[in-house]
Amino acid sequence: MAAKLRRVHGALGRVCPEQKVFIRSESATRCLRLSPVSQIALCAALAIGLSCTAVATARFTLGLMDGTSSEEQLSLLRQSYEQRIATLSHERDLARETARSAQERFQAAMVQVAASQADLVRAGEETRARELTLEAVREKLAQVVRVRDHALRENGTLTSQLAGAEGALDRRAGSETDLSSTLQTISYALSDSVRKGEQAEADAQALNDQLASMRDQAALERQRQQHMLEKLEEAVSVSLDGLDSLLASTGMNPDDLVAEIRKSYSGEGGPLIPASAVVSAYDDDPENVRVTALMQDMERIQLMRIAAAKLPLAKPVHVAYRLTSPFGVRRDPFTHRSHRHDGVDLAGPRGTPITSTAEGEVVFAGRQRGYGNVIKIRHAFGVETVYGHLSKIRVKRGEHVAVGDRIGDMGSTGRSTGSHLHYEIRIDGTAVNPLTYLKAAKNVL
């Protein structure tokens, strides 16, 4: 009996030789022996398990073929998803229409601001012209007053002469004819002096009336300019607040962005022309100080709009997609453990167009471990965007792209479980949440 067992054991050893499995750790190495009998028992258990799985699968398949309620549930579920997709598409269209309407209102406001600025400059020139005319009228009035005073002095002199003549008439009764002639001459001169004085007073009154009318007109013009300035300041304040909120919500300092843009857009020049006294007086006017501040705010709006246009605020995918993995710590789809995720995953059909989210230069376009087919674009302010797992790359390294340019197609290359876009935003090499930029543009623009 023992001999038969040895022969059986020898035959099994030739068919299934003994196997050794070495398990090594940091501190020791262990050896696990698998005898022929153990190997045959393991294979038998595996065969029994596969048989049970096949039987269960067959019974489940037959149950699906026999049941009709499951098909009805699938139909209802499909209809529910189709209705949900239609609702989301309608909401997306409404959001696009709202954004387009807001953009049109903003453009109209900017056109109105430009027109109001031209009216304001023209009104300032008219005000300066009126002030010059008013100064000339004042000088004319002063001249008329001097003429009137001179006529009054002559009147006093002639009155004194008349009094002297009357005294001489009493003393010289014999010279009545000469005295009458002198008296008549003096009377004529006195009447002419009185007439000139009355005319001077009438001219002075007319000039005073004209001066009062010009003052009233100037006051109305100042009120109109004040109202215009208030409207412009309100519109500029709204625009500044919106752009400040947009840039601040991205985590970047708006003042630093404006300073950086100002360096690239700072060209000035022209011939040197000395400023006149009128220009100096214009610069000291409080209203003109407000106009200068308003112009500075409008310049800041222009610089902030340029800065916003250089940030990755656009969407990389313009069709319906699903956010499958957020930014930060997530459960890895392969290891099922918590790991850091430096971007967001946007799932959609294979071949979906992927577009650049801002103007920039392609610094990498090829295959990279983990990312599969990947594109990296360098933008302004040290910002870089990454587009991974693409099925097709449509740009080359060194190529300049504009916002909205198609750079590739959605796919599932690299370390991926299905068709999606892995999208990253990095600032000076540090990953930030891309949803912050997408939500900032949606909420403000």
C-alpha positions as a Markdown table, in Angstrom:
| # | Residue | x | y | z |
|---|---|---|---|---|
| 1 | Met | 0.0 | 0.0 | 0.0 |
| 2 | Ala | 2.8 | 2.4 | 0.9 |
| 3 | Ala | 4.5 | 1.5 | -2.4 |
| 4 | Lys | 1.4 | 2.4 | -4.4 |
| 5 | Leu | 1.1 | 5.7 | -2.6 |
| 6 | Arg | 4.7 | 6.5 | -3.4 |
| 7 | Arg | 4.1 | 5.6 | -7.1 |
| 8 | Val | 1.0 | 7.8 | -7.1 |
| 9 | His | 2.9 | 10.6 | -5.4 |
| 10 | Gly | 5.8 | 10.3 | -7.9 |
| 11 | Ala | 3.4 | 10.4 | -10.9 |
| 12 | Leu | 1.7 | 13.5 | -9.4 |
| 13 | Gly | 5.2 | 15.1 | -8.9 |
| 14 | Arg | 6.0 | 14.6 | -12.6 |
| 15 | Val | 2.6 | 16.1 | -13.7 |
| 16 | Cys | 2.5 | 18.8 | -11.0 |
| 17 | Pro | 6.0 | 19.4 | -9.6 |
| 18 | Glu | 6.3 | 21.0 | -6.2 |
| 19 | Gln | 6.2 | 24.8 | -6.3 |
| 20 | Lys | 7.9 | 27.3 | -4.0 |
| 21 | Val | 6.6 | 30.9 | -3.4 |
| 22 | Phe | 9.0 | 33.3 | -1.7 |
| 23 | Ile | 7.5 | 36.3 | 0.2 |
| 24 | Arg | 10.0 | 39.0 | 1.0 |
| 25 | Ser | 9.3 | 41.9 | 3.4 |
| 26 | Glu | 11.6 | 44.6 | 4.8 |
| 27 | Ser | 12.7 | 42.5 | 7.8 |
| 28 | Ala | 12.6 | 38.8 | 6.5 |
| 29 | Thr | 12.0 | 36.4 | 3.6 |
| 30 | Arg | 9.4 | 33.5 | 3.9 |
| 31 | Cys | 9.0 | 30.4 | 1.7 |
| 32 | Leu | 5.6 | 28.9 | 0.9 |
| 33 | Arg | 5.6 | 25.3 | -0.5 |
| 34 | Leu | 2.8 | 24.0 | -2.7 |
| 35 | Ser | 2.8 | 20.2 | -2.9 |
| 36 | Pro | 1.2 | 18.4 | -5.9 |
| 37 | Val | -1.8 | 17.4 | -3.8 |
| 38 | Ser | -2.2 | 21.1 | -2.7 |
| 39 | Gln | -2.0 | 22.2 | -6.3 |
| 40 | Ile | -4.7 | 19.7 | -7.5 |
| 41 | Ala | -7.0 | 20.6 | -4.6 |
| 42 | Leu | -6.6 | 24.3 | -5.4 |
| 43 | Cys | -7.4 | 23.7 | -9.1 |
| 44 | Ala | -10.4 | 21.6 | -8.1 |
| 45 | Ala | -11.7 | 24.4 | -5.9 |
| 46 | Leu | -11.2 | 26.9 | -8.7 |
| 47 | Ala | -13.1 | 24.6 | -11.2 |
| 48 | Ile | -16.0 | 24.2 | -8.7 |
| 49 | Gly | -16.2 | 28.0 | -8.2 |
| 50 | Leu | -16.2 | 28.7 | -11.9 |
| 51 | Ser | -19.0 | 26.1 | -12.4 |
| 52 | Cys | -21.1 | 27.7 | -9.7 |
| 53 | Thr | -20.5 | 31.1 | -11.3 |
| 54 | Ala | -21.6 | 29.8 | -14.7 |
| 55 | Val | -24.7 | 28.2 | -13.2 |
| 56 | Ala | -25.7 | 31.4 | -11.4 |
| 57 | Thr | -25.0 | 33.5 | -14.5 |
| 58 | Ala | -27.2 | 31.2 | -16.6 |
| 59 | Arg | -30.0 | 31.3 | -14.0 |
| 60 | Phe | -29.8 | 35.1 | -13.9 |
| 61 | Thr | -29.8 | 35.4 | -17.7 |
| 62 | Leu | -32.9 | 33.1 | -17.9 |
| 63 | Gly | -34.6 | 35.2 | -15.2 |
| 64 | Leu | -33.9 | 38.4 | -17.3 |
| 65 | Met | -35.3 | 36.7 | -20.4 |
| 66 | Asp | -38.4 | 35.6 | -18.6 |
| 67 | Gly | -39.1 | 38.9 | -16.8 |
| 68 | Thr | -40.8 | 41.9 | -18.5 |
| 69 | Ser | -40.9 | 44.3 | -15.6 |
| 70 | Ser | -37.2 | 44.9 | -15.8 |
| 71 | Glu | -37.5 | 46.1 | -19.4 |
| 72 | Glu | -40.3 | 48.4 | -18.4 |
| 73 | Gln | -38.1 | 49.8 | -15.6 |
| 74 | Leu | -35.3 | 50.3 | -18.0 |
| 75 | Ser | -37.6 | 52.1 | -20.5 |
| 76 | Leu | -38.9 | 54.4 | -17.7 |
| 77 | Leu | -35.3 | 55.1 | -16.5 |
| 78 | Arg | -34.3 | 55.9 | -20.1 |
| 79 | Gln | -37.2 | 58.3 | -20.5 |
| 80 | Ser | -36.3 | 60.0 | -17.2 |
| 81 | Tyr | -32.7 | 60.5 | -18.3 |
| 82 | Glu | -33.8 | 61.9 | -21.6 |
| 83 | Gln | -36.1 | 64.4 | -19.9 |
| 84 | Arg | -33.3 | 65.3 | -17.5 |
| 85 | Ile | -30.9 | 65.9 | -20.4 |
| 86 | Ala | -33.5 | 68.0 | -22.2 |
| 87 | Thr | -34.0 | 70.1 | -19.1 |
| 88 | Leu | -30.3 | 70.6 | -18.6 |
| 89 | Ser | -29.9 | 71.6 | -22.3 |
| 90 | His | -32.7 | 74.2 | -21.9 |
| 91 | Glu | -31.1 | 75.6 | -18.7 |
| 92 | Arg | -27.7 | 75.8 | -20.6 |
| 93 | Asp | -29.4 | 77.7 | -23.5 |
| 94 | Leu | -31.0 | 80.1 | -21.0 |
| 95 | Ala | -27.6 | 80.7 | -19.3 |
| 96 | Arg | -26.0 | 81.4 | -22.6 |
| 97 | Glu | -28.8 | 83.8 | -23.6 |
| 98 | Thr | -28.4 | 85.6 | -20.2 |
| 99 | Ala | -24.6 | 85.8 | -20.6 |
| 100 | Arg | -25.0 | 87.2 | -24.2 |
| 101 | Ser | -27.6 | 89.7 | -23.0 |
| 102 | Ala | -25.4 | 90.9 | -20.1 |
| 103 | Gln | -22.5 | 91.3 | -22.6 |
| 104 | Glu | -24.6 | 93.3 | -24.9 |
| 105 | Arg | -25.7 | 95.6 | -22.1 |
| 106 | Phe | -22.2 | 96.1 | -21.0 |
| 107 | Gln | -21.1 | 97.0 | -24.5 |
| 108 | Ala | -24.0 | 99.5 | -24.8 |
| 109 | Ala | -22.9 | 101.0 | -21.4 |
| 110 | Met | -19.3 | 101.4 | -22.7 |
| 111 | Val | -20.6 | 103.1 | -25.9 |
| 112 | Gln | -22.7 | 105.4 | -23.7 |
| 113 | Val | -19.7 | 106.1 | -21.5 |
| 114 | Ala | -17.6 | 107.0 | -24.6 |
| 115 | Ala | -20.3 | 109.3 | -26.0 |
| 116 | Ser | -20.8 | 111.0 | -22.6 |
| 117 | Gln | -17.1 | 111.5 | -22.3 |
| 118 | Ala | -17.0 | 113.4 | -25.6 |
| 119 | Asp | -20.0 | 115.5 | -24.5 |
| 120 | Leu | -18.2 | 116.2 | -21.2 |
| 121 | Val | -15.1 | 117.4 | -23.0 |
| 122 | Arg | -17.1 | 119.5 | -25.4 |
| 123 | Ala | -19.2 | 121.0 | -22.5 |
| 124 | Gly | -15.9 | 121.9 | -20.7 |
| 125 | Glu | -14.7 | 123.7 | -23.8 |
| 126 | Glu | -18.0 | 125.6 | -24.1 |
| 127 | Thr | -17.8 | 126.6 | -20.4 |
| 128 | Arg | -14.2 | 127.9 | -20.8 |
| 129 | Ala | -15.4 | 129.9 | -23.9 |
| 130 | Arg | -18.3 | 131.4 | -21.8 |
| 131 | Glu | -15.9 | 132.3 | -19.0 |
| 132 | Leu | -13.7 | 134.2 | -21.5 |
| 133 | Thr | -16.8 | 136.0 | -22.9 |
| 134 | Leu | -17.9 | 136.8 | -19.3 |
| 135 | Glu | -14.5 | 138.3 | -18.6 |
| 136 | Ala | -14.8 | 140.5 | -21.7 |
| 137 | Val | -18.2 | 141.7 | -20.6 |
| 138 | Arg | -16.9 | 142.5 | -17.2 |
| 139 | Glu | -14.2 | 144.6 | -18.7 |
| 140 | Lys | -16.7 | 146.4 | -20.9 |
| 141 | Leu | -18.9 | 147.0 | -17.9 |
| 142 | Ala | -16.0 | 148.5 | -16.0 |
| 143 | Gln | -15.3 | 150.8 | -19.0 |
| 144 | Val | -18.9 | 152.0 | -19.1 |
| 145 | Val | -18.8 | 152.6 | -15.3 |
| 146 | Arg | -15.7 | 154.7 | -15.8 |
| 147 | Val | -17.4 | 156.7 | -18.6 |
| 148 | Arg | -20.4 | 157.2 | -16.3 |
| 149 | Asp | -18.2 | 158.4 | -13.4 |
| 150 | His | -16.4 | 160.8 | -15.8 |
| 151 | Ala | -19.8 | 162.2 | -17.0 |
| 152 | Leu | -20.9 | 162.7 | -13.4 |
| 153 | Arg | -17.7 | 164.5 | -12.6 |
| 154 | Glu | -18.2 | 166.7 | -15.6 |
| 155 | Asn | -21.8 | 167.3 | -14.4 |
| 156 | Gly | -20.5 | 168.4 | -11.1 |
| 157 | Thr | -18.0 | 170.7 | -12.7 |
| 158 | Leu | -20.6 | 172.2 | -15.0 |
| 159 | Thr | -23.0 | 172.7 | -12.0 |
| 160 | Ser | -20.2 | 174.6 | -10.2 |
| 161 | Gln | -19.7 | 176.7 | -13.3 |
| 162 | Leu | -23.4 | 177.3 | -13.5 |
| 163 | Ala | -23.5 | 178.5 | -9.9 |
| 164 | Gly | -20.5 | 180.8 | -10.6 |
| 165 | Ala | -22.2 | 182.1 | -13.7 |
| 166 | Glu | -25.3 | 182.9 | -11.7 |
| 167 | Gly | -23.3 | 184.9 | -9.2 |
| 168 | Ala | -21.5 | 186.7 | -12.0 |
| 169 | Leu | -24.9 | 187.5 | -13.5 |
| 170 | Asp | -25.9 | 189.3 | -10.3 |
| 171 | Arg | -22.6 | 191.2 | -10.2 |
| 172 | Arg | -22.6 | 192.1 | -13.8 |
| 173 | Ala | -26.0 | 193.1 | -14.9 |
| 174 | Gly | -24.6 | 195.1 | -17.8 |
| 175 | Ser | -23.1 | 192.0 | -19.5 |
| 176 | Glu | -26.5 | 190.2 | -19.7 |
| 177 | Thr | -26.1 | 189.2 | -23.4 |
| 178 | Asp | -22.7 | 187.5 | -22.9 |
| 179 | Leu | -23.8 | 185.9 | -19.7 |
| 180 | Ser | -27.0 | 184.4 | -21.3 |
| 181 | Ser | -24.9 | 183.0 | -24.1 |
| 182 | Thr | -22.5 | 181.5 | -21.6 |
| 183 | Leu | -25.4 | 180.1 | -19.6 |
| 184 | Gln | -27.0 | 178.6 | -22.7 |
| 185 | Thr | -23.7 | 176.9 | -23.5 |
| 186 | Ile | -23.4 | 175.6 | -20.0 |
| 187 | Ser | -27.0 | 174.3 | -20.2 |
| 188 | Tyr | -26.3 | 172.5 | -23.4 |
| 189 | Ala | -23.2 | 170.9 | -22.0 |
| 190 | Leu | -25.1 | 170.0 | -18.8 |
| 191 | Ser | -27.9 | 168.4 | -20.8 |
| 192 | Asp | -25.4 | 166.5 | -22.9 |
| 193 | Ser | -23.6 | 165.3 | -19.8 |
| 194 | Val | -26.9 | 164.1 | -18.3 |
| 195 | Arg | -27.9 | 162.3 | -21.5 |
| 196 | Lys | -24.5 | 160.6 | -21.6 |
| 197 | Gly | -24.9 | 159.6 | -17.9 |
| 198 | Glu | -28.3 | 158.1 | -18.5 |
| 199 | Gln | -27.0 | 156.3 | -21.6 |
| 200 | Ala | -24.1 | 154.9 | -19.5 |
| 201 | Glu | -26.6 | 153.7 | -16.8 |
| 202 | Ala | -28.8 | 152.0 | -19.4 |
| 203 | Asp | -25.7 | 150.3 | -20.9 |
| 204 | Ala | -24.6 | 149.2 | -17.5 |
| 205 | Gln | -28.0 | 147.8 | -16.7 |
| 206 | Ala | -28.1 | 145.9 | -20.0 |
| 207 | Leu | -24.7 | 144.5 | -19.3 |
| 208 | Asn | -25.8 | 143.5 | -15.8 |
| 209 | Asp | -28.8 | 141.7 | -17.3 |
| 210 | Gln | -26.6 | 139.9 | -19.8 |
| 211 | Leu | -24.1 | 139.0 | -17.1 |
| 212 | Ala | -27.0 | 137.6 | -14.9 |
| 213 | Ser | -28.3 | 135.6 | -17.9 |
| 214 | Met | -24.8 | 134.1 | -18.6 |
| 215 | Arg | -24.4 | 133.3 | -14.9 |
| 216 | Asp | -27.8 | 131.4 | -14.9 |
| 217 | Gln | -26.8 | 129.6 | -18.1 |
| 218 | Ala | -23.4 | 128.7 | -16.6 |
| 219 | Ala | -25.2 | 127.4 | -13.4 |
| 220 | Leu | -27.5 | 125.2 | -15.6 |
| 221 | Glu | -24.5 | 123.9 | -17.5 |
| 222 | Arg | -22.8 | 123.0 | -14.3 |
| 223 | Gln | -25.8 | 121.1 | -13.0 |
| 224 | Arg | -26.0 | 119.2 | -16.3 |
| 225 | Gln | -22.3 | 118.4 | -16.1 |
| 226 | Gln | -22.8 | 117.3 | -12.4 |
| 227 | His | -25.6 | 114.9 | -13.4 |
| 228 | Met | -23.5 | 113.5 | -16.3 |
| 229 | Leu | -20.5 | 113.0 | -14.0 |
| 230 | Glu | -22.7 | 111.2 | -11.4 |
| 231 | Lys | -24.1 | 108.8 | -14.1 |
| 232 | Leu | -20.6 | 108.1 | -15.5 |
| 233 | Glu | -19.2 | 107.5 | -12.0 |
| 234 | Glu | -22.0 | 105.1 | -11.2 |
| 235 | Ala | -21.5 | 103.1 | -14.5 |
| 236 | Val | -17.7 | 103.0 | -14.0 |
| 237 | Ser | -18.1 | 102.0 | -10.3 |
| 238 | Val | -20.4 | 99.0 | -11.4 |
| 239 | Ser | -17.9 | 97.9 | -14.0 |
| 240 | Leu | -15.0 | 98.2 | -11.6 |
| 241 | Asp | -16.7 | 96.2 | -8.9 |
| 242 | Gly | -17.6 | 93.4 | -11.3 |
| 243 | Leu | -14.1 | 93.1 | -12.7 |
| 244 | Asp | -12.5 | 93.3 | -9.2 |
| 245 | Ser | -14.8 | 90.5 | -8.1 |
| 246 | Leu | -14.0 | 88.4 | -11.2 |
| 247 | Leu | -10.2 | 88.8 | -10.8 |
| 248 | Ala | -10.2 | 88.4 | -7.0 |
| 249 | Ser | -12.3 | 85.2 | -7.2 |
| 250 | Thr | -9.5 | 83.6 | -9.2 |
| 251 | Gly | -7.2 | 84.0 | -6.2 |
| 252 | Met | -5.0 | 86.5 | -7.9 |
| 253 | Asn | -4.4 | 90.2 | -6.8 |
| 254 | Pro | -6.2 | 92.6 | -9.2 |
| 255 | Asp | -3.7 | 95.4 | -8.5 |
| 256 | Asp | -0.8 | 93.1 | -9.4 |
| 257 | Leu | -2.5 | 92.1 | -12.6 |
| 258 | Val | -3.3 | 95.7 | -13.6 |
| 259 | Ala | 0.3 | 96.7 | -12.9 |
| 260 | Glu | 1.6 | 93.9 | -15.0 |
| 261 | Ile | -0.7 | 94.8 | -17.9 |
| 262 | Arg | 0.2 | 98.5 | -17.6 |
| 263 | Lys | 3.9 | 97.6 | -18.2 |
| 264 | Ser | 3.0 | 96.1 | -21.6 |
| 265 | Tyr | 0.5 | 98.9 | -22.5 |
| 266 | Ser | 2.3 | 102.1 | -21.5 |
| 267 | Gly | 3.3 | 103.8 | -24.8 |
| 268 | Glu | 3.0 | 107.6 | -24.8 |
| 269 | Gly | 4.5 | 110.5 | -26.8 |
| 270 | Gly | 4.0 | 113.6 | -28.8 |
| 271 | Pro | 5.5 | 117.1 | -29.1 |
| 272 | Leu | 6.2 | 119.2 | -25.9 |
| 273 | Ile | 3.7 | 122.1 | -25.8 |
| 274 | Pro | 3.7 | 124.4 | -22.7 |
| 275 | Ala | 0.4 | 124.6 | -20.8 |
| 276 | Ser | -1.4 | 127.9 | -20.9 |
| 277 | Ala | -2.9 | 129.7 | -17.9 |
| 278 | Val | -6.4 | 128.6 | -18.9 |
| 279 | Val | -5.3 | 124.9 | -18.8 |
| 280 | Ser | -3.7 | 125.5 | -15.3 |
| 281 | Ala | -7.0 | 126.9 | -14.1 |
| 282 | Tyr | -8.9 | 124.0 | -15.6 |
| 283 | Asp | -6.7 | 121.5 | -13.8 |
| 284 | Asp | -7.5 | 123.2 | -10.4 |
| 285 | Asp | -11.3 | 123.1 | -10.9 |
| 286 | Pro | -12.8 | 120.5 | -8.5 |
| 287 | Glu | -15.1 | 119.2 | -11.3 |
| 288 | Asn | -12.2 | 118.7 | -13.5 |
| 289 | Val | -10.4 | 116.8 | -10.7 |
| 290 | Arg | -13.5 | 114.4 | -10.7 |
| 291 | Val | -13.2 | 114.1 | -14.5 |
| 292 | Thr | -9.5 | 113.2 | -14.2 |
| 293 | Ala | -10.4 | 110.6 | -11.6 |
| 294 | Leu | -13.1 | 109.2 | -13.8 |
| 295 | Met | -10.7 | 108.9 | -16.7 |
| 296 | Gln | -8.3 | 107.0 | -14.5 |
| 297 | Asp | -11.0 | 104.6 | -13.5 |
| 298 | Met | -11.9 | 104.0 | -17.1 |
| 299 | Glu | -8.3 | 103.3 | -17.9 |
| 300 | Arg | -8.3 | 100.8 | -15.0 |
| 301 | Ile | -11.4 | 99.1 | -16.5 |
| 302 | Gln | -9.6 | 98.8 | -19.8 |
| 303 | Leu | -6.5 | 97.2 | -18.2 |
| 304 | Met | -8.6 | 94.9 | -16.1 |
| 305 | Arg | -10.6 | 93.7 | -19.1 |
| 306 | Ile | -7.2 | 93.0 | -20.9 |
| 307 | Ala | -6.1 | 91.0 | -17.8 |
| 308 | Ala | -9.3 | 89.0 | -17.7 |
| 309 | Ala | -9.0 | 88.2 | -21.4 |
| 310 | Lys | -5.6 | 86.7 | -20.7 |
| 311 | Leu | -6.8 | 84.4 | -17.9 |
| 312 | Pro | -8.2 | 80.9 | -18.6 |
| 313 | Leu | -11.8 | 81.8 | -17.9 |
| 314 | Ala | -13.4 | 80.0 | -20.9 |
| 315 | Lys | -14.7 | 76.4 | -20.9 |
| 316 | Pro | -12.5 | 73.7 | -22.4 |
| 317 | Val | -15.6 | 71.7 | -23.4 |
| 318 | His | -18.6 | 73.4 | -25.1 |
| 319 | Val | -21.0 | 70.5 | -25.2 |
| 320 | Ala | -22.8 | 68.6 | -22.5 |
| 321 | Tyr | -20.4 | 66.9 | -20.1 |
| 322 | Arg | -20.3 | 65.4 | -16.5 |
| 323 | Leu | -17.9 | 66.3 | -13.7 |
| 324 | Thr | -16.7 | 62.8 | -12.6 |
| 325 | Ser | -13.7 | 63.8 | -10.4 |
| 326 | Pro | -13.3 | 67.1 | -8.5 |
| 327 | Phe | -10.1 | 68.9 | -7.5 |
| 328 | Gly | -8.3 | 67.8 | -4.4 |
| 329 | Val | -8.4 | 64.5 | -2.5 |
| 330 | Arg | -10.5 | 61.8 | -4.2 |
| 331 | Arg | -10.9 | 58.0 | -4.2 |
| 332 | Asp | -8.6 | 56.7 | -7.0 |
| 333 | Pro | -10.5 | 54.7 | -9.6 |
| 334 | Phe | -7.7 | 52.1 | -9.8 |
| 335 | Thr | -6.4 | 51.7 | -6.2 |
| 336 | His | -9.7 | 52.7 | -4.5 |
| 337 | Arg | -7.6 | 54.7 | -2.0 |
| 338 | Ser | -7.6 | 58.4 | -1.3 |
| 339 | His | -5.1 | 60.3 | -3.4 |
| 340 | Arg | -4.5 | 63.9 | -4.5 |
| 341 | His | -6.2 | 65.0 | -7.8 |
| 342 | Asp | -4.6 | 68.2 | -9.3 |
| 343 | Gly | -7.4 | 68.9 | -11.7 |
| 344 | Val | -11.0 | 68.1 | -12.6 |
| 345 | Asp | -12.3 | 65.3 | -14.9 |
| 346 | Leu | -15.0 | 66.2 | -17.4 |
| 347 | Ala | -16.5 | 63.1 | -19.0 |
| 348 | Gly | -18.1 | 63.2 | -22.5 |
| 349 | Pro | -18.2 | 61.2 | -25.8 |
| 350 | Arg | -14.9 | 60.3 | -27.5 |
| 351 | Gly | -13.9 | 62.9 | -30.1 |
| 352 | Thr | -15.6 | 65.8 | -28.3 |
| 353 | Pro | -13.7 | 69.0 | -29.3 |
| 354 | Ile | -11.3 | 70.4 | -26.7 |
| 355 | Thr | -10.6 | 74.2 | -26.9 |
| 356 | Ser | -8.0 | 76.5 | -25.4 |
| 357 | Thr | -9.4 | 78.4 | -22.4 |
| 358 | Ala | -7.2 | 81.4 | -23.0 |
| 359 | Glu | -4.6 | 82.9 | -25.4 |
| 360 | Gly | -1.2 | 81.3 | -25.0 |
| 361 | Glu | 1.7 | 79.3 | -26.4 |
| 362 | Val | 1.9 | 75.5 | -26.6 |
| 363 | Val | 4.9 | 74.3 | -24.5 |
| 364 | Phe | 4.2 | 70.6 | -24.7 |
| 365 | Ala | 2.1 | 68.4 | -27.1 |
| 366 | Gly | 2.7 | 64.7 | -26.9 |
| 367 | Arg | 2.5 | 61.6 | -24.7 |
| 368 | Gln | 3.3 | 61.6 | -21.0 |
| 369 | Arg | 3.1 | 58.9 | -18.4 |
| 370 | Gly | -0.3 | 58.9 | -16.6 |
| 371 | Tyr | -1.7 | 61.7 | -18.8 |
| 372 | Gly | -1.6 | 59.8 | -22.1 |
| 373 | Asn | -1.8 | 62.3 | -25.0 |
| 374 | Val | -1.5 | 65.7 | -23.2 |
| 375 | Ile | -1.2 | 69.4 | -24.2 |
| 376 | Lys | 0.3 | 72.1 | -22.0 |
| 377 | Ile | -0.3 | 75.8 | -22.8 |
| 378 | Arg | 1.6 | 78.7 | -21.1 |
| 379 | His | -0.5 | 81.9 | -20.6 |
| 380 | Ala | 0.2 | 85.3 | -19.0 |
| 381 | Phe | 0.9 | 85.9 | -15.3 |
| 382 | Gly | 2.7 | 82.5 | -14.9 |
| 383 | Val | -0.5 | 80.6 | -15.6 |
| 384 | Glu | -0.4 | 77.2 | -17.3 |
| 385 | Thr | -3.3 | 74.9 | -18.4 |
| 386 | Val | -3.0 | 71.1 | -18.9 |
| 387 | Tyr | -5.4 | 69.0 | -21.1 |
| 388 | Gly | -4.9 | 65.2 | -20.6 |
| 389 | His | -6.1 | 61.8 | -21.9 |
| 390 | Leu | -6.8 | 63.2 | -25.4 |
| 391 | Ser | -7.6 | 60.8 | -28.3 |
| 392 | Lys | -6.0 | 63.3 | -30.8 |
| 393 | Ile | -3.6 | 66.3 | -30.6 |
| 394 | Arg | -4.3 | 69.1 | -33.1 |
| 395 | Val | -1.5 | 71.5 | -32.2 |
| 396 | Lys | 2.3 | 71.5 | -32.0 |
| 397 | Arg | 4.9 | 72.8 | -29.5 |
| 398 | Gly | 5.6 | 76.5 | -30.0 |
| 399 | Glu | 2.3 | 77.2 | -31.7 |
| 400 | His | 0.3 | 80.3 | -30.6 |
| 401 | Val | -3.4 | 79.6 | -29.8 |
| 402 | Ala | -6.2 | 82.0 | -29.1 |
| 403 | Val | -9.1 | 81.4 | -26.7 |
| 404 | Gly | -11.6 | 79.0 | -28.2 |
| 405 | Asp | -9.2 | 77.4 | -30.7 |
| 406 | Arg | -9.6 | 73.7 | -31.0 |
| 407 | Ile | -6.5 | 72.0 | -29.8 |
| 408 | Gly | -7.5 | 68.3 | -29.5 |
| 409 | Asp | -10.2 | 65.7 | -29.1 |
| 410 | Met | -11.5 | 64.0 | -25.9 |
| 411 | Gly | -10.4 | 60.4 | -25.4 |
| 412 | Ser | -9.2 | 57.8 | -22.9 |
| 413 | Thr | -5.4 | 57.5 | -23.3 |
| 414 | Gly | -3.0 | 57.0 | -20.4 |
| 415 | Arg | -4.2 | 56.1 | -16.9 |
| 416 | Ser | -8.0 | 56.4 | -17.6 |
| 417 | Thr | -11.2 | 54.3 | -17.2 |
| 418 | Gly | -13.2 | 56.0 | -20.0 |
| 419 | Ser | -13.5 | 58.9 | -22.3 |
| 420 | His | -13.0 | 62.2 | -20.4 |
| 421 | Leu | -10.8 | 65.3 | -20.2 |
| 422 | His | -8.4 | 65.8 | -17.3 |
| 423 | Tyr | -8.1 | 69.6 | -17.0 |
| 424 | Glu | -5.6 | 71.4 | -14.8 |
| 425 | Ile | -4.7 | 75.1 | -14.1 |
| 426 | Arg | -1.3 | 75.8 | -12.5 |
| 427 | Ile | 0.1 | 79.2 | -11.3 |
| 428 | Asp | 3.9 | 79.3 | -11.1 |
| 429 | Gly | 3.8 | 75.5 | -11.0 |
| 430 | Thr | 1.2 | 75.1 | -8.2 |
| 431 | Ala | -2.1 | 73.5 | -9.1 |
| 432 | Val | -5.3 | 75.4 | -8.3 |
| 433 | Asn | -9.0 | 74.5 | -8.6 |
| 434 | Pro | -10.1 | 75.0 | -12.2 |
| 435 | Leu | -13.7 | 75.2 | -11.1 |
| 436 | Thr | -12.9 | 78.5 | -9.4 |
| 437 | Tyr | -12.1 | 80.1 | -12.8 |
| 438 | Leu | -15.1 | 78.5 | -14.5 |
| 439 | Lys | -17.5 | 79.7 | -11.8 |
| 440 | Ala | -15.9 | 83.2 | -11.7 |
| 441 | Ala | -16.5 | 83.8 | -15.4 |
| 442 | Lys | -20.1 | 82.3 | -15.2 |
| 443 | Asn | -21.1 | 84.5 | -12.2 |
| 444 | Val | -19.6 | 87.8 | -13.4 |
| 445 | Leu | -19.6 | 87.7 | -17.2 |
